Amino acid sequence: MTLRKLTDDNFAEMILNAPGAVMVDFYAGWCRWCRVMEPNVVRLAEDAETAGKVFTADIDSLPETAGKYNIRTVPTLIVFSGGEEVCRKTGTRSFRAMKKMLLQAGGEK
């Protein structure tokens, strides 16, 4: 599975209108810690319990959305459910910690 990348144009459709809980990894290509965390994000996107519920958003490519959600630090993980933000963490996270965030927000299949 390939990580699904978001844009300002498809954010509402893909995230706010999504059934169940979804996680967005707000990152930047120039961010060292984002690159360190990327394998865990990819693994989470491929995980059987969370497949299809993980998206990435390059803050430099979607400035409107990054501003709306007040993204000031990358990486920032936000879990949305029913179109509402339900959990936010900044900084690097392990695969296990990210999976727990998503599943606790109702991301179980």
Summary of the structure (lengths in Angstrom):
residues: 109
radius of gyration: 12.3
end to end distance: 16.9
largest distance: 33.9
contacts: 322
relative contact order: 0.25
helix: 34%
strand: 25%
